[in-house]
Amino acid sequence: MTFLMRAHNVLSPVSSHFTQLEVVRGEGCYLYDAEGRAYLDFSSGIGVSSTGHCHPKVVKAIQDQAATLIHGCLGVVYYETPIALAEKLGQILGHGLESVFFVQSGSEAIESAIKLAKYVTKKHKIVAFRGGFHGRTLGALSLTTSKEKYRDGYAPLLEGVDFFPYPYCYRCPWGKNRETCDTSCKEELASFFEQLDDQVAAVVVELVLGEGGYTPIPEPFLIQLDRLCRDRGILLIFDEIQTGFGKTGEWFAFQKYGVVPDIIALAKGIASGLPLGACVSTKTLMSKWTTGAHGGTYGGNPVTCAAGLATLEVLESEFKQTASLAKEAMDHLNGTLKNHPYIGDIRGVGMMIGVEFVQDTHTKIPAPAFMKHVMMECLKRGLIVISCGLHDNVIRLIPPLTIDEESLKKGLNIFTEVICGHYQG
Ligand SMILES: Cc1ncc(COP(=O)(O)O)c(C=O)c1O
């Protein structure tokens, strides 16, 4: 029996799947099936495997730590790896963001961030952005609006959550386009803040809308958001679960924008695939979170944190090439696809690239069927790409940051040939 057949028998059908590919191992930027066929992985397991699959340094760190201590529980004893990883995170985050609470996933990092914000401000409301994705546990889900189906059937969710449209420039909620944009989103945001009462604990925002379509936040908007939050004593929480750990060309996207959060939620790229996340803030804020007010059995697990340390060591030397590789990728995509009739937008920050498909570049009617066709045709040719977007019409390209130039070119060629091959002119 195939993995697929066995999985259908025993794994809950609730999880969706981008492909039905069966793989047996991974190495670098490739995954391999049982026949040894290589698949170039431009999904990185949804933005996780930034060091590539089974990087030897990460594998060794996991093996060594597993042979030394697998579990002790930070609630019971102290040990090296979570402390060393927290020290390292504090260094690379800077700005006094040096007090770390470890968890196992992105959703839990968001849960922790919301709980921290509510606890220390003694306020209960949260503001999030329409189109955002922050996870699927009930608290994180209460902030998630990227797809209706994530929320359907789970009401009532957390009360006191208000939404503001995400400034998605290609489909501007205020009807502007990039050429005539007068950043009315900034004024709209200011009016929205006027209407908020004094019970808002925090605003939670992604700096590049991930699941929502790989849409970078406009810098003037983020600066305005920061100013409005500071003026009103509202905490600013950045969800850098998808954008973190070098993908944007900086360790974190906020370092690109120069706006510093009060709390940051991290996961995905932090540990090369081992389940690890973190909620990080300043010592001042964290010291107000009373001991025992939050916690967990596995947070700061020795093995996941060892993987985290090795991941940061690998990325430290590798992600510096991200900006130049990303430029190469954008030049290639713009050069080959710019005037293609089904390409609405090519955008990105660093190695987080989104290509949005439309039926017509004037009407901008989304083309999810064409997107799916591209995804499947790429897979047939040995390239794994995955989708995102509010209309499921965007392909996100997130290759490992350790990718070599040749493999990057190979993947981009497959991608653009599939797209151009489909269009007969
Ligand atoms: C921006 C963002 N926040 C939160 C999450 C939730 O993370 P997890 O799936 O690890 O719970 C994700 C996952 O895709 C994400 O992209």
Ligand as a Chemical Component Dictionary entry (heavy atoms), coordinates in Angstrom:
data_LIG
# 
_chem_comp.id                   LIG 
_chem_comp.type                 NON-POLYMER 
_chem_comp.pdbx_formal_charge   0 
_chem_comp.three_letter_code    LIG 
# 
loop_
_chem_comp_atom.comp_id 
_chem_comp_atom.atom_id 
_chem_comp_atom.alt_atom_id 
_chem_comp_atom.type_symbol 
_chem_comp_atom.charge 
_chem_comp_atom.model_Cartn_x 
_chem_comp_atom.model_Cartn_y 
_chem_comp_atom.model_Cartn_z 
_chem_comp_atom.pdbx_ordinal 
LIG C1 C1 C 0 2.283 34.233 9.868  1  
LIG C2 C2 C 0 1.905 32.950 10.536 2  
LIG N1 N1 N 0 1.460 32.969 11.808 3  
LIG C3 C3 C 0 1.118 31.845 12.452 4  
LIG C4 C4 C 0 1.181 30.608 11.838 5  
LIG C5 C5 C 0 0.787 29.365 12.582 6  
LIG O1 O1 O 0 1.883 28.543 12.788 7  
LIG P1 P1 P 0 1.708 26.994 13.092 8  
LIG O2 O2 O 0 1.147 26.342 11.882 9  
LIG O3 O3 O 0 3.095 26.536 13.440 10 
LIG O4 O4 O 0 0.796 26.888 14.269 11 
LIG C6 C6 C 0 1.607 30.539 10.515 12 
LIG C7 C7 C 0 1.644 29.255 9.799  13 
LIG O5 O5 O 0 1.597 29.161 8.613  14 
LIG C8 C8 C 0 1.981 31.732 9.850  15 
LIG O6 O6 O 0 2.397 31.724 8.571  16 
# 
loop_
_chem_comp_bond.comp_id 
_chem_comp_bond.atom_id_1 
_chem_comp_bond.atom_id_2 
_chem_comp_bond.value_order 
_chem_comp_bond.pdbx_ordinal 
LIG C1 C2 SING 1  
LIG C2 N1 SING 2  
LIG C2 C8 DOUB 3  
LIG N1 C3 DOUB 4  
LIG C3 C4 SING 5  
LIG C4 C5 SING 6  
LIG C4 C6 DOUB 7  
LIG C5 O1 SING 8  
LIG O1 P1 SING 9  
LIG P1 O2 DOUB 10 
LIG P1 O3 SING 11 
LIG P1 O4 SING 12 
LIG C6 C7 SING 13 
LIG C6 C8 SING 14 
LIG C7 O5 DOUB 15 
LIG C8 O6 SING 16 
# 
